[in-house]
Amino acid sequence: MPLQHLPFWIQLGAFLLAVNAGIINVLGLITVLHQSVSHMTGNVSMLAMALVQWHPEQVLYLVLITVCYVIGSMYSGLILGNSNFQLGRRYGYPLSLVALFILLCWILLPFYPRYALLWASVAMGVQNAMVSHYKGTIIRTTHLSGVLTDLGLALGYRLRGLEVESRRTVLHLLILIGFLIGGVLASWIYPSLKLNAFLIPAVLSLTLSLTYWIIYLRYRRL
């Protein structure tokens, strides 16, 4: 189904969610054992190696961080009941959960750095599952494999002389750029803020939640 309309606030929301994930993932990579929390592909590969080499503690940790991501996705499914974006669904709830889980991560990091990141993994699972589709376009805001695949497909279609939907390409470019900007921002602020840098994505998630509730309430009045 073509993207007949791509409202500016949807583009901005996808961009800011990607910024959020970019910040959290880089902070996870910087703070604890170079651990990715926004996508699980590398973690499952590391789990496979840990199983063969039999490092029980690493196996346990990688299993937990993967399961926590799945649990986060489960929360979104439980709250929303559908991954297709539709104005009127209560996305403020999962966004608030993302903020809460990142805050819990920040609180626990000084004491249990490895396992505190499990909360960040739950947060990323919630965020990524919150919106998976919009009018036929797959939207993933916590990792870039699908985004880069779709951009490559669009380039191939264009080279073949086929029509490419510009709105869809713009959306994917915004997610790519947002994730990159989030990573740059995290790398820049961490030397000064240290673990307090986690408060930035927590505040951003809460701001997005409050903003969506305002949009939601106005929509309900129409």
C-alpha positions, 0 to 999 in steps of 0.5 A, spaced: 500 500 500 503 506 498 504 512 503 499 517 501 500 521 506 506 522 511 505 527 516 511 531 518 510 529 526 510 521 524 517 523 520 519 527 526 517 521 531 521 516 527 527 520 527 527 521 534 526 514 536 532 512 532 536 518 535 534 515 542 536 508 540 542 510 537 544 514 544 542 508 548 546 503 544 552 507 544 552 508 551 551 500 552 557 499 548 561 504 551 559 503 559 559 495 559 563 490 555 561 493 549 554 490 549 549 492 544 542 493 547 538 495 541 539 489 536 540 482 538 543 479 532 550 480 534 548 478 541 545 471 538 552 470 534 556 471 541 551 466 544 553 461 539 560 462 540 560 462 548 556 455 548 561 452 543 567 455 548 563 454 554 563 460 558 557 459 562 557 466 565 557 469 558 552 464 556 547 466 562 548 474 560 547 473 553 541 469 554 538 474 559 539 480 555 536 477 549 530 474 553 529 481 556 529 484 549 523 479 547 520 481 554 520 488 552 517 487 545 511 482 549 509 489 553 508 493 546 504 487 544 500 486 550 499 494 551 497 495 543 495 489 540 497 491 533 504 493 531 501 497 525 501 505 526 494 508 528 493 514 531 488 513 537 492 507 540 495 509 546 503 509 544 504 514 550 504 507 555 510 504 551 513 510 551 513 511 558 515 504 559 521 506 555 523 512 559 522 508 566 526 502 564 532 506 562 531 510 568 532 503 572 538 502 568 541 508 570 539 507 577 542 500 577 549 501 573 553 504 578 552 497 582 550 492 577 553 494 571 552 488 567 545 486 569 543 494 569 543 494 562 538 488 561 533 494 563 535 498 557 534 491 553 527 491 555 526 498 553 529 497 546 524 491 545 518 495 547 520 501 542 522 497 536 515 493 537 511 499 538 510 501 531 512 496 526 508 498 520 505 504 517 501 503 510 505 498 508 512 500 510 516 496 515 519 501 521 524 499 525 527 504 530 532 500 534 537 497 528 538 499 521 539 492 517 532 492 515 533 500 513 539 499 509 536 493 506 530 497 503 534 503 501 539 498 497 532 495 494 530 502 492 537 504 489 536 498 485 529 499 483 531 506 481 537 504 477 532 499 473 528 504 471 522 502 476 518 507 480 520 508 487 516 511 493 520 517 495 516 518 502 518 511 504 525 512 502 525 519 506 522 515 512 528 510 512 533 515 511 531 519 517 531 513 521 538 512 519 540 519 520 537 519 527 540 513 529 547 515 527 546 522 530 544 519 537 550 515 536 555 521 535 551 525 541 552 519 546 560 519 544 560 526 545 557 527 551 559 520 555 566 523 557 563 529 561 556 526 563 559 518 564 553 514 567 548 520 567 548 520 560 543 515 560 538 520 563 538 524 556 534 518 552 530 517 559 528 524 558 527 524 551 522 518 551 518 521 557 518 527 552 515 523 546 510 520 551 507 526 553 507 529 546 504 523 544 498 524 549 497 531 547 496 529 540 492 523 542 487 527 546 486 532 541 485 526 536 480 524 540 476 530 541 475 530 533 
